[in-house]
Amino acid sequence: MDEEYVEAVLDLADRVPAGRATTYGVIAEVLAERLGRGGPRSVGQAMARAGGAVAWWRVVNASGEPPAAYRADAVARLRAEGCPLTSAGDDARVVLRAAVWWPEND
């Protein structure tokens, strides 16, 4: 995976405001328009490789679920920021209809 793509992913992830979330697919769609490449899995790989420096918990899958390996931590962070979630438990997911952030709306 090239550094330009990774940096573009991290830039978008870093712009997601507190209390909001976006999906791997949204980031992939924006970068496909800008760079002509990548998909949700590429975004996930970039986040797994270098996403620790940004608010990684604000990037979820199309069902609103945070990364499985860090789910409890992500849900706690999202809850602390006031992001709309489906339930009070650690198995909560983001209510995307209410929380989704698109870069054009920034």
C-alpha positions as CSV (number, residue, x, y, z in Angstrom):
1,M,0.0,0.0,0.0
2,D,1.5,3.3,-1.0
3,E,2.1,6.2,1.4
4,E,0.0,8.7,-0.5
5,Y,-3.1,6.5,0.0
6,V,-2.3,5.8,3.7
7,E,-1.8,9.6,4.3
8,A,-5.1,10.4,2.5
9,V,-7.0,7.9,4.7
10,L,-5.4,9.2,7.9
11,D,-6.2,12.8,6.8
12,L,-9.9,12.0,6.4
13,A,-10.1,10.0,9.6
14,D,-8.5,12.8,11.5
15,R,-11.1,15.3,10.2
16,V,-14.1,13.3,11.7
17,P,-15.4,15.5,14.5
18,A,-16.0,14.3,18.0
19,G,-19.4,12.8,18.5
20,R,-19.7,11.8,14.8
21,A,-18.5,8.7,12.8
22,T,-17.8,7.7,9.3
23,T,-17.4,4.4,7.5
24,Y,-14.5,2.7,5.7
25,G,-16.8,2.9,2.7
26,V,-17.3,6.6,2.9
27,I,-13.6,7.2,3.1
28,A,-13.0,4.8,0.2
29,E,-15.6,6.5,-1.9
30,V,-14.0,10.0,-1.4
31,L,-10.5,8.6,-2.1
32,A,-11.7,6.8,-5.2
33,E,-12.8,10.2,-6.6
34,R,-9.6,11.9,-5.6
35,L,-7.0,9.2,-6.2
36,G,-8.8,6.8,-8.5
37,R,-8.1,3.7,-6.3
38,G,-8.9,1.9,-3.1
39,G,-11.9,0.4,-1.4
40,P,-13.3,-0.2,2.1
41,R,-10.8,-3.0,2.7
42,S,-7.9,-0.8,1.6
43,V,-9.1,1.9,4.1
44,G,-9.3,-0.8,6.8
45,Q,-5.7,-1.9,6.0
46,A,-4.4,1.6,6.1
47,M,-6.2,2.3,9.5
48,A,-4.8,-1.0,10.9
49,R,-1.3,-0.1,9.7
50,A,-1.1,3.5,10.8
51,G,-4.4,4.6,12.3
52,G,-3.3,4.8,15.9
53,A,-2.3,8.5,15.5
54,V,-5.9,9.6,14.6
55,A,-9.3,9.1,16.1
56,W,-9.6,5.5,14.7
57,W,-12.7,4.8,16.8
58,R,-14.7,7.2,14.7
59,V,-14.3,5.0,11.6
60,V,-16.7,2.0,11.6
61,N,-18.0,-0.6,9.2
62,A,-21.2,-0.2,7.2
63,S,-23.2,-1.6,10.1
64,G,-21.8,1.0,12.5
65,E,-19.6,-1.5,14.3
66,P,-16.1,-0.5,15.4
67,P,-13.1,-2.7,14.8
68,A,-13.8,-6.0,16.6
69,A,-10.4,-6.2,18.3
70,Y,-10.9,-2.8,19.9
71,R,-14.7,-2.8,20.2
72,A,-15.0,-2.1,23.9
73,D,-12.5,0.8,23.8
74,A,-14.0,2.3,20.7
75,V,-17.6,2.1,22.1
76,A,-16.4,3.8,25.4
77,R,-14.7,6.6,23.4
78,L,-17.7,7.1,21.1
79,R,-20.0,7.2,24.1
80,A,-17.8,9.7,25.9
81,E,-18.0,11.9,22.9
82,G,-21.8,11.7,22.7
83,C,-22.0,9.8,19.5
84,P,-25.4,8.2,19.0
85,L,-25.2,4.5,19.8
86,T,-27.8,1.7,19.6
87,S,-27.5,0.5,23.2
88,A,-25.8,1.1,26.5
89,G,-23.6,-2.1,26.4
90,D,-20.2,-2.8,25.0
91,D,-21.9,-4.4,22.0
92,A,-23.3,-1.1,20.9
93,R,-22.8,0.3,17.4
94,V,-23.1,3.7,15.9
95,V,-26.5,4.9,14.7
96,L,-25.1,6.0,11.3
97,R,-28.3,7.7,10.2
98,A,-27.8,10.2,13.1
99,A,-24.0,10.2,13.3
100,V,-22.5,9.8,9.8
101,W,-20.0,12.4,8.7
102,W,-19.2,13.1,5.1
103,P,-16.1,15.1,4.2
104,E,-18.1,17.5,2.0
105,N,-20.0,18.5,5.1
106,D,-16.9,19.6,6.9
